[in-house]
């Protein structure tokens, strides 16, 4: 039987630790992918990942099911990323990312590429990584939330604190820019 995330979080707030295990299992992969594609290193992503889940644990009594659990979770993640970069005095995407990390963004661009480009993409991780980081922060974040976290426009709107039309616009501009940049480089 499938139980909605909201019900699981409410059960967890009432003391049901098994409900937390289900939530964690459902969301850990996508959250980690979001972080690793938003950070400069796997170790940073791992630290932030732990911080975010600790925040979920500590905030369980304050969760209000007005928006989907995933939107609440990624809002926590986004705020933690912002805090991280504020503390470091850098903007997201200004550091280099290792080759293993770039494997995780391959799927973001494959939908708009020709078969020849898709075949050679695995050899060009650096190009893809640098292209993704050429997007403005807001566009890159919208792409990651859509394609890595699998969020809807409404959920992305909640996480980013902007209207749905703004999210759609950011996604549209990001796809156009990614396609244009990748066509020049591949």
TIRO-2110 file (N, C-alpha, C; in Angstrom, 1 decimal):
// TIRO-2110
0.8, -1.2, 0.0, N, 1, A
0.0, 0.0, 0.0, CA, 1, A
0.9, 1.3, 0.0, C, 1, A
0.6, 2.2, -0.9, N, 2, A
1.4, 3.4, -1.0, CA, 2, A
0.8, 4.4, -0.1, C, 2, A
1.6, 5.1, 0.7, N, 3, A
1.2, 6.1, 1.6, CA, 3, A
1.8, 7.4, 1.1, C, 3, A
1.1, 8.5, 1.0, N, 4, A
1.5, 9.8, 0.6, CA, 4, A
2.6, 10.3, 1.5, C, 4, A
3.5, 11.1, 0.9, N, 5, A
4.6, 11.7, 1.7, CA, 5, A
4.1, 12.5, 2.9, C, 5, A
3.0, 13.3, 2.6, N, 6, A
2.5, 14.1, 3.7, CA, 6, A
2.0, 13.3, 4.9, C, 6, A
1.3, 12.2, 4.6, N, 7, A
0.9, 11.3, 5.7, CA, 7, A
2.1, 10.7, 6.4, C, 7, A
3.1, 10.4, 5.7, N, 8, A
4.3, 9.8, 6.3, CA, 8, A
5.0, 10.8, 7.2, C, 8, A
5.1, 12.1, 6.7, N, 9, A
5.7, 13.1, 7.6, CA, 9, A
4.9, 13.4, 8.8, C, 9, A
3.6, 13.4, 8.7, N, 10, A
2.8, 13.6, 9.9, CA, 10, A
2.9, 12.4, 10.8, C, 10, A
3.0, 11.2, 10.3, N, 11, A
3.2, 10.0, 11.2, CA, 11, A
4.5, 10.1, 11.9, C, 11, A
5.5, 10.5, 11.1, N, 12, A
6.9, 10.7, 11.7, CA, 12, A
6.8, 11.7, 12.8, C, 12, A
6.2, 12.8, 12.6, N, 13, A
6.1, 13.9, 13.7, CA, 13, A
5.4, 13.3, 14.9, C, 13, A
4.5, 12.3, 14.7, N, 14, A
3.8, 11.7, 15.8, CA, 14, A
4.7, 10.6, 16.5, C, 14, A
5.9, 10.3, 16.0, N, 15, A
6.7, 9.4, 16.6, CA, 15, A
7.0, 8.1, 15.8, C, 15, A
6.4, 7.9, 14.6, N, 16, A
6.6, 6.7, 13.8, CA, 16, A
7.9, 6.8, 13.0, C, 16, A
8.9, 6.2, 13.5, N, 17, A
10.2, 6.3, 12.9, CA, 17, A
10.3, 5.5, 11.6, C, 17, A
9.4, 4.5, 11.4, N, 18, A
9.4, 3.7, 10.2, CA, 18, A
8.9, 4.6, 9.0, C, 18, A
8.0, 5.6, 9.4, N, 19, A
7.5, 6.5, 8.3, CA, 19, A
8.7, 7.4, 7.8, C, 19, A
9.6, 7.7, 8.7, N, 20, A
10.8, 8.5, 8.3, CA, 20, A
11.6, 7.7, 7.3, C, 20, A
11.8, 6.4, 7.6, N, 21, A
12.6, 5.5, 6.8, CA, 21, A
12.0, 5.4, 5.4, C, 21, A
10.7, 5.4, 5.3, N, 22, A
10.1, 5.4, 3.9, CA, 22, A
10.4, 6.7, 3.2, C, 22, A
10.2, 7.8, 3.9, N, 23, A
10.5, 9.1, 3.3, CA, 23, A
11.9, 9.2, 2.8, C, 23, A
12.8, 8.8, 3.7, N, 24, A
14.2, 8.9, 3.4, CA, 24, A
14.5, 8.0, 2.1, C, 24, A
14.0, 6.8, 2.1, N, 25, A
14.3, 5.9, 1.0, CA, 25, A
13.7, 6.5, -0.3, C, 25, A
12.6, 7.1, -0.3, N, 26, A
11.9, 7.7, -1.5, CA, 26, A
12.7, 8.9, -2.0, C, 26, A
13.3, 9.7, -1.1, N, 27, A
13.8, 11.0, -1.6, CA, 27, A
15.3, 11.1, -1.6, C, 27, A
16.0, 10.1, -1.0, N, 28, A
17.5, 10.3, -0.8, CA, 28, A
18.2, 10.4, -2.1, C, 28, A
17.9, 9.6, -3.1, N, 29, A
18.6, 9.5, -4.4, CA, 29, A
18.4, 10.8, -5.2, C, 29, A
17.2, 11.3, -5.3, N, 30, A
17.0, 12.5, -6.1, CA, 30, A
17.6, 13.7, -5.3, C, 30, A
17.5, 13.8, -4.0, N, 31, A
18.0, 14.9, -3.3, CA, 31, A
19.6, 14.9, -3.4, C, 31, A
20.2, 13.8, -3.3, N, 32, A
21.6, 13.7, -3.4, CA, 32, A
22.1, 14.1, -4.8, C, 32, A
21.3, 13.7, -5.9, N, 33, A
21.7, 14.1, -7.2, CA, 33, A
21.5, 15.6, -7.4, C, 33, A
20.5, 16.2, -6.8, N, 34, A
20.3, 17.7, -6.8, CA, 34, A
21.5, 18.4, -6.2, C, 34, A
21.9, 17.9, -5.0, N, 35, A
23.0, 18.5, -4.3, CA, 35, A
24.3, 18.3, -5.1, C, 35, A
24.6, 17.2, -5.6, N, 36, A
25.9, 16.9, -6.3, CA, 36, A
26.0, 17.7, -7.6, C, 36, A
24.8, 18.0, -8.2, N, 37, A
24.8, 18.8, -9.4, CA, 37, A
24.8, 20.3, -9.0, C, 37, A
24.6, 20.7, -7.8, N, 38, A
24.6, 22.0, -7.3, CA, 38, A
25.9, 22.5, -6.6, C, 38, A
26.7, 21.5, -6.3, N, 39, A
27.9, 21.7, -5.4, CA, 39, A
29.2, 21.6, -6.2, C, 39, A
30.3, 22.0, -5.5, N, 40, A
31.6, 21.9, -6.2, CA, 40, A
32.3, 20.5, -5.9, C, 40, A
31.7, 19.7, -5.0, N, 41, A
32.4, 18.4, -4.8, CA, 41, A
31.4, 17.4, -4.1, C, 41, A
31.8, 16.2, -4.3, N, 42, A
31.0, 15.1, -3.6, CA, 42, A
31.0, 15.2, -2.1, C, 42, A
32.1, 15.6, -1.6, N, 43, A
32.2, 15.7, -0.1, CA, 43, A
31.3, 16.8, 0.4, C, 43, A
31.3, 17.9, -0.3, N, 44, A
30.4, 19.0, 0.1, CA, 44, A
28.9, 18.6, 0.0, C, 44, A
28.6, 17.9, -1.1, N, 45, A
27.2, 17.4, -1.3, CA, 45, A
26.9, 16.4, -0.2, C, 45, A
27.8, 15.6, 0.2, N, 46, A
27.5, 14.6, 1.3, CA, 46, A
27.3, 15.3, 2.6, C, 46, A
28.0, 16.4, 2.9, N, 47, A
27.8, 17.1, 4.2, CA, 47, A
26.5, 17.8, 4.2, C, 47, A
26.2, 18.5, 3.0, N, 48, A
24.9, 19.2, 2.9, CA, 48, A
23.7, 18.2, 3.0, C, 48, A
23.9, 17.0, 2.4, N, 49, A
22.9, 16.0, 2.4, CA, 49, A
22.5, 15.6, 3.9, C, 49, A
23.6, 15.4, 4.7, N, 50, A
23.4, 15.1, 6.1, CA, 50, A
22.7, 16.2, 6.8, C, 50, A
23.2, 17.4, 6.6, N, 51, A
22.6, 18.6, 7.2, CA, 51, A
21.1, 18.8, 6.9, C, 51, A
20.8, 18.5, 5.7, N, 52, A
19.4, 18.7, 5.3, CA, 52, A
18.5, 17.6, 6.0, C, 52, A
18.9, 16.4, 6.0, N, 53, A
18.1, 15.4, 6.7, CA, 53, A
18.0, 15.6, 8.2, C, 53, A
19.1, 16.1, 8.8, N, 54, A
19.1, 16.5, 10.2, CA, 54, A
18.0, 17.6, 10.4, C, 54, A
18.0, 18.6, 9.5, N, 55, A
17.0, 19.7, 9.6, CA, 55, A
15.6, 19.1, 9.5, C, 55, A
15.4, 18.1, 8.6, N, 56, A
14.1, 17.5, 8.5, CA, 56, A
13.7, 16.8, 9.8, C, 56, A
14.6, 16.1, 10.4, N, 57, A
14.4, 15.4, 11.6, CA, 57, A
14.0, 16.4, 12.7, C, 57, A
14.8, 17.5, 12.8, N, 58, A
14.6, 18.5, 13.9, CA, 58, A
13.4, 19.4, 13.6, C, 58, A
12.9, 19.4, 12.4, N, 59, A
11.8, 20.3, 12.1, CA, 59, A
10.5, 19.5, 11.9, C, 59, A
10.5, 18.2, 12.2, N, 60, A
9.3, 17.4, 12.0, CA, 60, A
8.1, 17.9, 12.6, C, 60, A
8.2, 18.5, 13.8, N, 61, A
7.0, 19.0, 14.5, CA, 61, A
6.5, 20.3, 13.9, C, 61, A
7.3, 20.9, 13.0, N, 62, A
6.9, 22.2, 12.4, CA, 62, A
6.4, 22.0, 10.9, C, 62, A
6.4, 20.8, 10.4, N, 63, A
6.0, 20.6, 9.1, CA, 63, A
4.5, 20.8, 9.0, C, 63, A
4.1, 21.6, 7.9, N, 64, A
2.7, 21.8, 7.7, CA, 64, A
2.4, 21.3, 6.3, C, 64, A
1.4, 20.5, 6.1, N, 65, A
1.2, 19.8, 4.8, CA, 65, A
0.4, 20.7, 3.8, C, 65, A
0.7, 22.0, 3.8, N, 66, A
0.0, 22.9, 2.8, CA, 66, A
0.6, 22.7, 1.4, C, 66, A
1.9, 22.3, 1.4, N, 67, A
2.5, 22.1, 0.1, CA, 67, A
3.1, 20.7, 0.2, C, 67, A
3.4, 20.1, -1.0, N, 68, A
4.0, 18.7, -1.0, CA, 68, A
5.2, 18.6, -0.1, C, 68, A
5.5, 17.4, 0.4, N, 69, A
6.7, 17.2, 1.2, CA, 69, A
7.9, 17.4, 0.4, C, 69, A
7.9, 17.0, -0.9, N, 70, A
9.1, 17.2, -1.7, CA, 70, A
9.4, 18.7, -1.8, C, 70, A
8.4, 19.6, -2.0, N, 71, A
8.7, 21.0, -2.1, CA, 71, A
9.3, 21.5, -0.8, C, 71, A
8.8, 21.0, 0.4, N, 72, A
9.3, 21.4, 1.7, CA, 72, A
10.8, 21.0, 1.8, C, 72, A
11.0, 19.7, 1.4, N, 73, A
12.4, 19.2, 1.5, CA, 73, A
13.4, 20.0, 0.6, C, 73, A
13.0, 20.3, -0.6, N, 74, A
13.9, 21.0, -1.5, CA, 74, A
14.0, 22.4, -1.1, C, 74, A
13.0, 23.0, -0.4, N, 75, A
13.2, 24.4, 0.1, CA, 75, A
14.3, 24.4, 1.1, C, 75, A
14.2, 23.4, 2.0, N, 76, A
15.3, 23.2, 3.0, CA, 76, A
16.6, 23.1, 2.3, C, 76, A
16.7, 22.2, 1.3, N, 77, A
18.0, 22.0, 0.6, CA, 77, A
18.4, 23.3, -0.1, C, 77, A
17.6, 24.0, -0.7, N, 78, A
17.9, 25.2, -1.4, CA, 78, A
18.5, 26.2, -0.4, C, 78, A
17.8, 26.4, 0.7, N, 79, A
18.3, 27.3, 1.7, CA, 79, A
19.6, 26.9, 2.3, C, 79, A
19.8, 25.6, 2.5, N, 80, A
21.1, 25.1, 3.0, CA, 80, A
22.2, 25.4, 1.9, C, 80, A
21.9, 25.2, 0.6, N, 81, A
22.9, 25.5, -0.4, CA, 81, A
23.3, 27.0, -0.4, C, 81, A
22.2, 27.9, -0.3, N, 82, A
22.5, 29.3, -0.2, CA, 82, A
23.3, 29.7, 1.0, C, 82, A
23.0, 29.1, 2.1, N, 83, A
23.9, 29.3, 3.3, CA, 83, A
25.3, 28.9, 3.1, C, 83, A
25.5, 27.7, 2.5, N, 84, A
26.8, 27.2, 2.2, CA, 84, A
27.6, 28.1, 1.4, C, 84, A
27.0, 28.6, 0.3, N, 85, A
27.8, 29.5, -0.6, CA, 85, A
28.0, 30.9, 0.0, C, 85, A
27.1, 31.3, 0.8, N, 86, A
27.3, 32.6, 1.5, CA, 86, A
28.4, 32.5, 2.5, C, 86, A
28.5, 31.3, 3.2, N, 87, A
29.7, 31.1, 4.1, CA, 87, A
31.0, 31.1, 3.4, C, 87, A
31.0, 30.5, 2.2, N, 88, A
32.2, 30.3, 1.5, CA, 88, A
32.6, 31.5, 0.7, C, 88, A
31.6, 32.5, 0.6, N, 89, A
31.9, 33.7, -0.2, CA, 89, A
31.9, 33.5, -1.7, C, 89, A
31.3, 32.4, -2.2, N, 90, A
31.3, 32.1, -3.6, CA, 90, A
29.8, 31.9, -4.1, C, 90, A
29.7, 31.9, -5.4, N, 91, A
28.4, 31.6, -6.0, CA, 91, A
28.5, 30.2, -6.4, C, 91, A
27.3, 29.5, -6.5, N, 92, A
27.3, 28.1, -7.0, CA, 92, A
27.9, 28.0, -8.4, C, 92, A
28.6, 26.9, -8.6, N, 93, A
29.1, 26.6, -9.9, CA, 93, A
30.4, 27.3, -10.3, C, 93, A
31.1, 27.9, -9.3, N, 94, A
32.3, 28.6, -9.6, CA, 94, A
33.5, 27.7, -9.4, C, 94, A
33.4, 26.5, -8.8, N, 95, A
34.5, 25.6, -8.6, CA, 95, A
34.4, 24.5, -9.6, C, 95, A
35.5, 23.8, -9.8, N, 96, A
35.4, 22.7, -10.8, CA, 96, A
34.8, 21.5, -10.1, C, 96, A
34.2, 20.6, -10.8, N, 97, A
33.6, 19.4, -10.3, CA, 97, A
34.3, 18.2, -10.9, C, 97, A
34.5, 17.2, -10.1, N, 98, A
35.2, 16.0, -10.6, CA, 98, A
34.4, 15.3, -11.7, C, 98, A
35.1, 14.4, -12.4, N, 99, A
34.5, 13.7, -13.5, CA, 99, A
33.3, 12.9, -13.1, C, 99, A
33.4, 12.2, -12.0, N, 100, A
32.3, 11.4, -11.5, CA, 100, A
31.0, 12.2, -11.3, C, 100, A
31.2, 13.4, -10.8, N, 101, A
30.0, 14.2, -10.5, CA, 101, A
29.4, 14.6, -11.8, C, 101, A
30.1, 14.8, -12.9, N, 102, A
29.5, 15.2, -14.2, CA, 102, A
28.7, 14.1, -14.8, C, 102, A
29.0, 12.9, -14.4, N, 103, A
28.2, 11.8, -14.9, CA, 103, A
26.7, 12.0, -14.6, C, 103, A
26.4, 12.6, -13.5, N, 104, A
25.1, 12.8, -13.0, CA, 104, A
24.2, 13.8, -13.8, C, 104, A
24.9, 14.6, -14.6, N, 105, A
24.1, 15.6, -15.4, CA, 105, A
24.0, 15.2, -16.8, C, 105, A
24.5, 14.1, -17.2, N, 106, A
24.4, 13.7, -18.6, CA, 106, A
23.0, 13.6, -19.1, C, 106, A
22.1, 13.1, -18.3, N, 107, A
20.7, 12.9, -18.7, CA, 107, A
20.0, 14.3, -18.9, C, 107, A
20.5, 15.4, -18.4, N, 108, A
19.8, 16.6, -18.5, CA, 108, A
19.8, 17.1, -20.0, C, 108, A
20.8, 16.8, -20.7, N, 109, A
20.9, 17.4, -22.1, CA, 109, A
20.6, 16.4, -23.2, C, 109, A
20.5, 15.1, -22.9, N, 110, A
20.4, 14.2, -23.9, CA, 110, A
19.1, 14.2, -24.7, C, 110, A
18.0, 14.8, -24.1, N, 111, A
16.8, 14.8, -24.8, CA, 111, A
16.8, 15.7, -26.0, C, 111, A
17.6, 16.8, -26.1, N, 112, A
17.6, 17.7, -27.2, CA, 112, A
18.7, 17.5, -28.1, C, 112, A
19.5, 16.5, -28.0, N, 113, A
20.7, 16.3, -28.8, CA, 113, A
20.4, 15.2, -29.9, C, 113, A
21.2, 15.3, -31.0, N, 114, A
21.1, 14.3, -32.0, CA, 114, A
21.7, 13.0, -31.6, C, 114, A
21.4, 11.8, -32.2, N, 115, A
22.0, 10.6, -31.8, CA, 115, A
23.5, 10.6, -31.8, C, 115, A
24.1, 11.3, -32.8, N, 116, A
25.6, 11.3, -32.8, CA, 116, A
26.1, 12.1, -31.6, C, 116, A
25.4, 13.1, -31.2, N, 117, A
25.9, 13.9, -30.1, CA, 117, A
25.7, 13.1, -28.8, C, 117, A
24.6, 12.3, -28.7, N, 118, A
24.4, 11.5, -27.5, CA, 118, A
25.5, 10.5, -27.4, C, 118, A
25.9, 9.9, -28.5, N, 119, A
26.9, 8.8, -28.5, CA, 119, A
28.3, 9.4, -28.0, C, 119, A
28.6, 10.6, -28.4, N, 120, A
29.9, 11.2, -28.0, CA, 120, A
29.8, 11.9, -26.7, C, 120, A
28.6, 12.0, -26.1, N, 121, A
28.5, 12.8, -24.8, CA, 121, A
29.3, 12.2, -23.7, C, 121, A
29.4, 10.9, -23.6, N, 122, A
30.1, 10.3, -22.5, CA, 122, A
31.6, 10.7, -22.5, C, 122, A
32.1, 11.1, -23.7, N, 123, A
33.5, 11.5, -23.8, CA, 123, A
33.7, 12.9, -23.5, C, 123, A
32.7, 13.6, -23.3, N, 124, A
32.8, 15.1, -23.2, CA, 124, A
32.1, 15.6, -21.9, C, 124, A
32.4, 15.0, -20.8, N, 125, A
31.8, 15.4, -19.5, CA, 125, A
32.2, 16.8, -19.2, C, 125, A
33.4, 17.2, -19.4, N, 126, A
33.8, 18.6, -19.1, CA, 126, A
33.0, 19.6, -19.8, C, 126, A
32.7, 19.3, -21.1, N, 127, A
31.9, 20.3, -21.9, CA, 127, A
30.5, 20.4, -21.3, C, 127, A
29.9, 19.3, -21.0, N, 128, A
28.6, 19.3, -20.4, CA, 128, A
28.6, 20.0, -19.1, C, 128, A
29.5, 19.7, -18.2, N, 129, A
29.5, 20.3, -16.9, CA, 129, A
29.7, 21.8, -17.0, C, 129, A
30.6, 22.3, -17.8, N, 130, A
30.9, 23.7, -18.0, CA, 130, A
29.7, 24.4, -18.6, C, 130, A
29.0, 23.7, -19.5, N, 131, A
27.8, 24.3, -20.1, CA, 131, A
26.7, 24.5, -19.1, C, 131, A
26.5, 23.5, -18.3, N, 132, A
25.4, 23.5, -17.3, CA, 132, A
25.7, 24.7, -16.4, C, 132, A
26.9, 24.9, -16.1, N, 133, A
27.3, 26.0, -15.1, CA, 133, A
27.4, 27.4, -15.8, C, 133, A
27.2, 27.4, -17.1, N, 134, A
27.1, 28.7, -17.8, CA, 134, A
25.7, 29.3, -17.7, C, 134, A
24.7, 28.4, -17.3, N, 135, A
23.4, 28.9, -17.2, CA, 135, A
23.3, 29.8, -15.9, C, 135, A
22.5, 30.8, -16.0, N, 136, A
22.3, 31.6, -14.8, CA, 136, A
21.8, 30.7, -13.6, C, 136, A
22.2, 31.0, -12.4, N, 137, A
21.8, 30.2, -11.3, CA, 137, A
20.4, 29.8, -11.2, C, 137, A
19.5, 30.7, -11.5, N, 138, A
18.0, 30.4, -11.4, CA, 138, A
17.6, 29.4, -12.4, C, 138, A
18.2, 29.5, -13.6, N, 139, A
17.8, 28.6, -14.7, CA, 139, A
18.4, 27.2, -14.4, C, 139, A
19.7, 27.2, -13.9, N, 140, A
20.3, 25.9, -13.6, CA, 140, A
19.5, 25.2, -12.5, C, 140, A
19.1, 25.9, -11.5, N, 141, A
18.4, 25.4, -10.4, CA, 141, A
17.0, 24.8, -10.8, C, 141, A
16.3, 25.6, -11.7, N, 142, A
15.1, 25.1, -12.2, CA, 142, A
15.2, 23.8, -13.0, C, 142, A
16.3, 23.7, -13.8, N, 143, A
16.6, 22.5, -14.6, CA, 143, A
16.9, 21.3, -13.7, C, 143, A
17.7, 21.5, -12.6, N, 144, A
18.0, 20.5, -11.7, CA, 144, A
16.8, 20.0, -10.9, C, 144, A
15.9, 20.9, -10.5, N, 145, A
14.7, 20.5, -9.8, CA, 145, A
13.8, 19.8, -10.7, C, 145, A
13.7, 20.1, -11.9, N, 146, A
12.8, 19.5, -12.9, CA, 146, A
13.3, 18.1, -13.2, C, 146, A
14.6, 18.0, -13.7, N, 147, A
15.1, 16.8, -14.3, CA, 147, A
15.8, 15.9, -13.3, C, 147, A
16.3, 16.4, -12.2, N, 148, A
17.0, 15.6, -11.2, CA, 148, A
16.0, 15.2, -10.1, C, 148, A
15.3, 16.2, -9.6, N, 149, A
14.4, 16.0, -8.5, CA, 149, A
13.0, 15.5, -9.0, C, 149, A
12.8, 15.7, -10.3, N, 150, A
11.5, 15.3, -10.9, CA, 150, A
10.3, 16.1, -10.4, C, 150, A
10.5, 17.3, -10.1, N, 151, A
9.4, 18.2, -9.6, CA, 151, A
8.6, 18.8, -10.7, C, 151, A
7.3, 19.1, -10.3, N, 152, A
6.4, 19.7, -11.2, CA, 152, A
6.7, 21.2, -11.2, C, 152, A
6.1, 21.9, -12.1, N, 153, A
6.3, 23.4, -12.2, CA, 153, A
5.8, 24.0, -10.9, C, 153, A
4.7, 23.5, -10.3, N, 154, A
4.1, 24.1, -9.1, CA, 154, A
5.1, 23.8, -7.9, C, 154, A
5.6, 22.6, -7.8, N, 155, A
6.6, 22.4, -6.8, CA, 155, A
7.8, 23.2, -6.9, C, 155, A
8.3, 23.4, -8.1, N, 156, A
9.5, 24.2, -8.3, CA, 156, A
9.2, 25.6, -7.9, C, 156, A
8.0, 26.1, -8.2, N, 157, A
7.5, 27.4, -7.9, CA, 157, A
7.6, 27.6, -6.3, C, 157, A
7.1, 26.6, -5.6, N, 158, A
7.1, 26.6, -4.1, CA, 158, A
8.5, 26.7, -3.6, C, 158, A
9.4, 25.8, -4.1, N, 159, A
10.8, 25.8, -3.7, CA, 159, A
11.5, 27.1, -3.9, C, 159, A
11.4, 27.6, -5.1, N, 160, A
12.1, 28.8, -5.5, CA, 160, A
11.5, 30.1, -5.1, C, 160, A
10.2, 30.0, -4.6, N, 161, A
9.5, 31.2, -4.2, CA, 161, A
9.2, 32.2, -5.3, C, 161, A
8.9, 31.6, -6.5, N, 162, A
8.5, 32.5, -7.7, CA, 162, A
7.2, 31.9, -8.3, C, 162, A
6.6, 32.6, -9.2, N, 163, A
5.4, 32.1, -9.8, CA, 163, A
5.7, 31.0, -10.8, C, 163, A
4.6, 30.3, -11.1, N, 164, A
4.7, 29.1, -12.1, CA, 164, A
5.2, 29.6, -13.5, C, 164, A
4.7, 30.8, -13.9, N, 165, A
5.1, 31.3, -15.2, CA, 165, A
6.6, 31.6, -15.2, C, 165, A
7.1, 32.1, -14.1, N, 166, A
8.6, 32.4, -14.0, CA, 166, A
9.4, 31.1, -14.1, C, 166, A
8.9, 30.0, -13.5, N, 167, A
9.6, 28.7, -13.6, CA, 167, A
9.5, 28.3, -15.0, C, 167, A
8.4, 28.3, -15.7, N, 168, A
8.3, 27.9, -17.1, CA, 168, A
9.3, 28.7, -17.9, C, 168, A
9.3, 30.0, -17.7, N, 169, A
10.2, 30.8, -18.5, CA, 169, A
11.7, 30.4, -18.3, C, 169, A
12.1, 30.2, -17.0, N, 170, A
13.4, 29.8, -16.7, CA, 170, A
13.8, 28.5, -17.4, C, 170, A
12.9, 27.5, -17.3, N, 171, A
13.1, 26.3, -18.0, CA, 171, A
13.3, 26.4, -19.5, C, 171, A
12.4, 27.2, -20.1, N, 172, A
12.4, 27.4, -21.5, CA, 172, A
13.7, 28.1, -21.9, C, 172, A
14.1, 29.1, -21.2, N, 173, A
15.4, 29.8, -21.6, CA, 173, A
16.6, 28.9, -21.3, C, 173, A
16.5, 28.1, -20.3, N, 174, A
17.6, 27.1, -20.0, CA, 174, A
17.8, 26.1, -21.1, C, 174, A
16.7, 25.6, -21.6, N, 175, A
16.8, 24.6, -22.7, CA, 175, A
17.3, 25.2, -23.9, C, 175, A
16.9, 26.4, -24.3, N, 176, A
17.4, 27.0, -25.5, CA, 176, A
18.9, 27.3, -25.3, C, 176, A
19.3, 27.8, -24.2, N, 177, A
20.7, 28.1, -24.0, CA, 177, A
21.6, 26.9, -24.0, C, 177, A
21.1, 25.8, -23.3, N, 178, A
21.9, 24.6, -23.2, CA, 178, A
22.0, 24.0, -24.7, C, 178, A
20.9, 24.0, -25.4, N, 179, A
21.0, 23.5, -26.8, CA, 179, A
21.9, 24.2, -27.6, C, 179, A
21.9, 25.6, -27.5, N, 180, A
22.8, 26.4, -28.3, CA, 180, A
24.2, 26.2, -28.0, C, 180, A
24.5, 26.2, -26.7, N, 181, A
25.9, 26.0, -26.2, CA, 181, A
26.4, 24.7, -26.6, C, 181, A
25.6, 23.6, -26.4, N, 182, A
26.1, 22.3, -26.7, CA, 182, A
26.3, 22.0, -28.2, C, 182, A
25.4, 22.6, -29.0, N, 183, A
25.6, 22.5, -30.4, CA, 183, A
26.9, 23.1, -30.9, C, 183, A
27.3, 24.2, -30.3, N, 184, A
28.6, 24.8, -30.6, CA, 184, A
29.8, 24.0, -30.2, C, 184, A
29.6, 23.3, -29.1, N, 185, A
30.8, 22.6, -28.5, CA, 185, A
30.9, 21.1, -28.9, C, 185, A
29.8, 20.6, -29.2, N, 186, A
29.8, 19.1, -29.5, CA, 186, A
29.9, 18.9, -30.9, C, 186, A
END
